[in-house]
Amino acid sequence: MSTVAEPPHAQLRVLTDGVDQVLPGGELERKLDAIDRGERGPLRVKFGMDPTSPDVHVGHTVVLRKLREFQSFGHTAVLIIGGFTAQVGDPSGRSAARPRLSPEEVRANAATYLEQVRRVLLPEPLEVVDNTDWLGGLDMGDVLRLASQATVAQMLERSDFAARYEAGRPIAVSEFLYPLLQGHDSVEVRAGVELGGTDQTFNLLVGRQLQAVAGQDPQTVVTLPLLEGLDGSEKMSKTSGNTIGVDEEPAEMFGKAMRVRDELMVKYLRLVTDLHPDEVDALAAGLQDGSVHPAEAKRRLAREIVRLYHGTEAVGAAERRFDVQFREHGVPDDVPEFALGAAPQWFLPTLLQETGLAASGSEARRLVLQGAVRLDGQRLVDPTAELEREALAGRVLQVGKRRFARLLDA
């Protein structure tokens, strides 16, 4: 699609689908109309990501996919990797200051971020920049001038800052600087639109303020809902262990998508898939009137997520593996293999660790006590068991419903 081929109202239907707010109201439509009349060029649409961890999950892609939609209409995506701001730490939505990361940690995380983010965005029109390039060169005079463009009272209007202040929890001065640094990014890249989660609304509006001071046309703010994780309550995050990672294997991704709560299905379909808004609306209506079964809608969600990150061919195999495990209660064909070696016996917690079915000895013992460990379908209940090698060879060790290892006599 291009800005010439699609009139403003067609773009607006897609670009505002699933969003929480467009601020100020009507401004995005006015900018699209101006493009249609030839009075301005395509929009520069900014999104900043601080590489605070090495992994990207589908919660991150809610905004990335909206950025891709802008690209599909010919607008330029300006992706800012927060190499500098990640070292400061975004206080948005936090009840305490974030731990500061070292430059080395940020660089390592950024490398994996970019690799994963490029699986979501179109290759062009795209600009990728690091805000270290301009923020890293600010001297004390620059920082003071930047700090003078906001007041303490203004910062305390933020709900998270206000809550911490009222509770007597400390707020570092560097945290007050964060919204100003993010806003300065908008000035540097001359953003026409900035995207972010609802927890970023304050920061995005600061960007408008700084652009106006700099004599620029202020950016339009577009916020998107935060995505709940697989537990259905907490925001999707690696810390909460409720994520679907964009780098996960197709079967793992499919199985996790099938665990999405029924009440969140439409939200996931709307925010993390490529389905057109009209198709999502039709599925939502079908779920409401009973013409679409929730299980089938969930399968559609799982197929779409796998297709996005692994291609169409991977979908069928991932779905078949899911059915073998959960419908037929069988063992999938592609179970990882583990060579038992020459040891005559295996301590069960050690075996679970070595096969990768448990992260530690304590987790292994806990899994056994919970009844989650089976050998060829038979539950193992003794966390101190020493298992003979001959009794293990050729059998399948299983944890829960989704983790397997085939034990080889080698």
C-alpha positions in Angstrom: 0.0 0.0 0.0 1.0 3.6 -0.5 -0.2 7.0 0.7 -1.3 7.7 -2.9 -3.3 4.5 -3.3 -5.1 4.6 0.0 -7.2 7.7 0.9 -6.9 9.2 4.5 -10.1 7.5 5.7 -8.9 4.0 4.7 -5.6 4.6 6.4 -7.3 6.0 9.5 -9.5 2.9 9.8 -6.4 0.7 10.1 -4.0 3.1 11.9 -6.5 3.8 14.8 -7.8 0.3 15.2 -6.9 -1.1 18.6 -5.4 2.2 19.9 -6.2 3.7 23.2 -5.8 7.4 22.4 -4.9 9.8 19.6 -3.8 13.1 21.1 -4.8 15.7 20.3 -8.1 14.4 18.9 -8.5 14.7 15.1 -4.9 15.7 14.5 -3.8 12.5 12.9 -6.7 12.8 10.4 -5.7 16.4 9.6 -2.2 15.4 8.9 -3.3 12.5 6.6 -5.6 14.9 4.8 -2.7 17.4 4.3 -0.7 14.5 2.8 -3.6 13.7 0.5 -3.7 17.3 -0.7 0.0 17.3 -1.4 0.7 19.9 1.4 3.2 17.7 3.3 5.2 14.5 2.8 4.7 11.1 4.5 4.8 11.1 8.3 7.9 10.3 10.4 6.6 7.9 13.0 8.8 7.5 16.0 9.0 4.6 18.4 11.7 4.2 21.0 12.8 1.0 22.6 15.2 0.8 25.6 17.2 -2.5 25.3 16.8 -3.4 29.0 16.7 -7.2 28.3 17.8 -9.4 25.4 14.4 -10.7 24.4 11.4 -9.4 22.5 8.0 -10.9 23.2 4.6 -10.3 21.5 3.7 -7.7 24.1 6.5 -5.6 22.7 5.1 -6.1 19.2 1.8 -4.4 19.9 3.5 -1.0 19.2 5.9 -2.5 16.6 3.0 -3.9 14.6 1.3 -0.5 14.6 4.5 1.0 13.4 4.6 -1.5 10.6 1.0 -0.5 9.6 2.2 3.1 9.3 5.1 1.8 7.1 2.6 -0.1 4.9 1.0 3.2 4.0 4.3 4.7 3.0 5.1 6.5 6.2 8.7 6.4 7.6 9.3 4.3 10.7 11.9 5.9 12.9 13.1 3.3 15.4 15.1 4.7 18.3 17.3 2.2 20.1 17.7 3.8 23.6 21.3 3.1 24.0 21.6 6.1 26.3 18.2 6.2 28.0 18.4 2.5 28.9 21.3 3.5 31.1 19.1 6.0 32.9 16.1 3.7 33.2 12.5 4.5 32.3 10.5 5.1 35.5 7.1 4.7 33.7 4.7 2.5 35.6 7.3 1.7 38.3 7.0 1.8 42.0 10.7 2.1 42.4 13.7 3.2 40.4 15.0 0.8 37.7 18.5 -0.6 38.3 20.9 1.1 36.0 22.5 -0.9 33.2 26.1 -0.7 32.1 26.9 0.4 28.5 28.2 -3.2 27.8 24.9 -4.7 28.9 22.9 -2.3 26.8 25.0 -3.0 23.7 24.6 -6.7 24.1 20.8 -6.4 24.5 20.5 -4.0 21.6 22.2 -6.5 19.2 19.5 -9.1 19.9 16.7 -6.5 20.0 17.4 -5.4 16.5 17.6 -8.9 15.1 14.2 -9.7 16.6 12.5 -6.3 15.8 13.5 -6.6 12.1 11.3 -9.7 12.0 8.3 -7.5 12.7 9.0 -4.3 10.8 9.2 -3.8 7.0 12.7 -3.3 5.7 11.7 0.1 4.4 10.8 2.9 4.8 12.8 2.5 8.0 15.4 4.5 9.9 17.2 2.9 12.9 19.1 5.3 15.2 20.7 5.2 18.6 20.0 8.1 21.0 23.5 7.8 22.4 24.5 9.7 19.2 23.0 12.9 20.5 22.3 12.4 24.2 25.8 11.1 24.8 27.2 14.4 23.7 25.2 16.7 25.9 27.2 18.8 28.3 26.1 20.2 31.6 24.8 23.4 30.0 22.7 21.4 27.6 21.3 19.3 30.4 20.4 22.4 32.4 18.7 24.0 29.4 16.7 20.8 28.9 15.8 20.6 32.6 14.5 24.2 32.6 11.8 23.2 30.1 9.7 21.4 32.7 8.7 21.9 36.3 8.8 19.7 39.4 5.0 20.2 39.7 4.6 19.0 36.1 6.6 15.9 36.8 4.5 15.1 39.9 1.4 15.1 37.8 2.5 11.7 36.6 0.5 9.1 38.5 3.5 6.8 39.2 5.7 9.7 40.5 2.7 11.1 42.5 2.1 7.7 44.1 5.8 7.3 45.1 5.9 10.8 46.5 2.8 10.3 48.6 4.1 7.0 49.9 7.5 8.5 50.8 9.4 6.3 48.3 12.5 8.0 46.8 12.4 9.5 43.3 15.9 10.2 41.8 16.4 13.4 39.9 17.6 11.3 37.0 14.1 9.8 36.8 12.7 13.3 36.3 15.2 13.7 33.4 14.0 10.6 31.6 10.8 12.1 30.0 12.9 15.1 28.9 15.5 12.9 27.3 12.8 10.9 25.5 11.2 14.2 24.4 14.5 15.5 23.1 14.7 12.4 20.9 11.5 13.6 19.2 13.2 17.0 18.5 16.3 15.3 17.1 14.4 13.1 14.7 11.6 15.6 13.9 8.9 13.1 14.7 5.4 13.7 13.2 3.9 10.9 15.3 5.1 9.0 18.3 3.8 5.6 19.3 3.9 4.1 22.8 2.0 2.1 25.4 -0.5 3.8 27.6 2.1 4.0 30.4 4.1 6.3 28.1 1.5 9.0 27.6 3.2 11.5 29.9 6.6 11.0 28.2 5.1 11.3 24.7 3.3 14.6 25.6 6.6 16.0 26.9 8.0 15.4 23.4 5.2 17.6 21.9 6.1 20.3 24.4 9.8 20.2 23.6 9.1 20.2 19.9 6.9 23.3 20.2 9.7 25.1 22.1 12.1 24.1 19.3 9.8 25.6 16.7 8.7 22.3 15.3 5.3 21.0 14.4 4.5 19.0 17.5 4.1 15.2 17.1 0.8 13.5 17.3 0.7 11.0 20.2 -0.8 7.5 19.6 -1.0 5.2 22.6 -1.8 1.5 22.6 -3.0 -0.8 25.3 -0.6 -2.8 27.4 -1.0 -6.5 26.7 -1.8 -8.9 29.5 0.3 -12.0 29.6 -0.7 -15.7 29.6 -1.8 -15.5 33.2 -4.5 -13.0 32.1 -3.7 -10.4 34.8 -0.2 -9.1 34.8 1.3 -7.1 31.9 3.3 -9.5 29.7 6.9 -9.4 30.9 9.7 -11.9 31.2 9.9 -11.2 34.9 6.3 -12.5 35.3 7.0 -15.5 33.1 3.8 -15.0 31.1 5.3 -14.3 27.7 5.2 -15.6 24.1 8.7 -14.8 22.7 9.1 -14.0 19.0 12.2 -16.2 18.9 10.5 -19.3 20.4 10.1 -22.5 18.5 6.8 -22.9 16.5 5.4 -25.6 18.7 6.2 -23.7 21.9 4.6 -20.6 20.4 1.5 -22.4 19.2 1.0 -24.1 22.6 1.4 -20.9 24.5 -1.1 -19.1 22.3 -3.6 -21.8 23.0 -3.3 -20.9 26.7 -4.5 -17.3 26.1 -7.6 -16.6 28.3 -10.9 -16.6 26.3 -11.7 -13.1 27.4 -8.4 -11.8 26.0 -8.6 -13.6 22.6 -10.1 -10.7 20.6 -7.6 -8.3 22.1 -4.7 -10.6 21.1 -6.2 -11.0 17.6 -6.4 -7.3 17.2 -3.1 -6.3 18.6 -0.6 -9.0 17.7 -1.7 -10.5 14.4 -1.9 -9.2 10.8 -5.7 -9.7 10.5 -7.6 -6.8 9.1 -9.8 -4.9 11.7 -12.9 -6.0 9.8 -12.0 -9.7 10.1 -11.3 -9.3 13.8 -14.6 -7.5 14.2 -16.3 -10.5 12.5 -14.6 -13.0 14.8 -15.6 -11.0 17.8 -19.2 -10.9 16.6 -19.1 -14.6 16.0 -17.8 -15.3 19.5 -20.6 -13.1 20.9 -23.5 -14.7 19.1 -22.1 -18.3 19.3 -21.4 -18.9 15.6 -17.7 -19.1 16.3 -16.4 -21.5 18.9 -13.8 -20.1 21.3 -11.5 -23.1 20.7 -11.5 -22.4 16.9 -10.9 -18.7 17.4 -8.0 -19.6 19.7 -6.5 -21.9 17.1 -6.8 -19.1 14.5 -4.8 -16.9 16.9 -2.2 -19.5 17.4 -1.8 -20.2 13.7 -1.5 -16.4 12.9 1.2 -15.9 15.5 3.3 -18.9 14.3 2.8 -17.8 10.7 4.1 -14.3 11.4 7.4 -15.5 12.9 8.0 -18.9 11.3 6.1 -18.9 8.0 3.1 -20.8 6.7 4.8 -24.2 6.5 5.6 -24.2 10.2 2.0 -23.8 11.2 0.8 -27.3 10.3 3.6 -29.0 12.1 3.1 -26.9 15.2 -0.6 -27.6 15.3 -0.1 -31.4 14.8 2.4 -31.4 17.7 -0.1 -29.6 19.9 -2.8 -32.1 19.0 -0.6 -35.1 19.7 0.3 -33.7 23.1 -3.0 -32.4 24.3 -5.7 -34.1 22.3 -4.2 -37.6 21.8 -2.0 -37.4 24.9 0.9 -38.9 22.9 4.5 -38.2 22.5 5.5 -35.9 19.6 7.7 -37.2 16.8 10.3 -34.5 17.2 11.3 -35.0 20.8 14.8 -33.9 21.7 17.2 -36.7 22.3 19.6 -37.2 25.2 22.5 -39.7 25.3 22.8 -41.4 28.7 26.5 -42.0 28.3 28.3 -44.7 30.3 27.1 -43.9 33.8 25.4 -47.1 35.3 22.9 -44.9 37.3 21.3 -41.5 37.1 20.2 -39.4 40.1 16.7 -38.2 38.9 17.1 -34.5 39.7 20.5 -34.5 37.8 18.9 -36.3 34.9 16.2 -33.6 34.7 18.8 -30.9 34.7 21.0 -32.5 32.1 18.1 -33.1 29.7 17.1 -29.5 30.1 13.7 -30.4 31.6 14.6 -28.5 34.8 16.7 -25.4 35.3 18.1 -26.5 38.7 18.3 -29.4 41.1 15.8 -27.6 43.4 13.4 -27.1 40.6 13.8 -30.8 39.6 12.9 -32.0 43.1 9.9 -29.6 43.2 8.6 -30.9 39.9 8.9 -34.5 41.1 7.1 -33.7 44.3 4.3 -32.0 42.3 3.8 -35.1 40.3 4.8 -33.4 37.0 7.6 -36.0 36.0 6.8 -39.2 34.1 8.9 -41.9 32.4 7.0 -43.5 29.5 3.8 -42.2 31.1 4.5 -43.5 34.5 4.7 -40.9 37.3 8.0 -40.7 39.2 7.4 -39.6 42.8 10.7 -40.0 44.6 13.0 -37.0 44.2 15.9 -39.0 45.6 15.6 -41.8 43.1 18.7 -43.4 41.5 17.6 -44.8 38.2 19.4 -47.7 36.5 20.7 -46.8 33.0 19.2 -50.0 31.5 15.7 -48.9 32.9 16.1 -45.5 31.2 17.4 -46.4 27.7 14.9 -46.0 24.9 12.3 -44.4 27.1 10.8 -40.9 27.1 11.2 -38.6 30.1 8.4 -36.0 30.4 7.8 -32.9 32.5 4.2 -31.6 32.4 2.4 -31.8 29.1 4.8 -30.0 26.9 8.4 -31.0 27.7 10.0 -34.3 26.6 13.4 -35.9 26.2 14.0 -39.3 24.5 16.8 -41.1 26.5 19.3 -42.9 24.2 21.5 -45.9 25.0 24.7 -44.1 24.1 
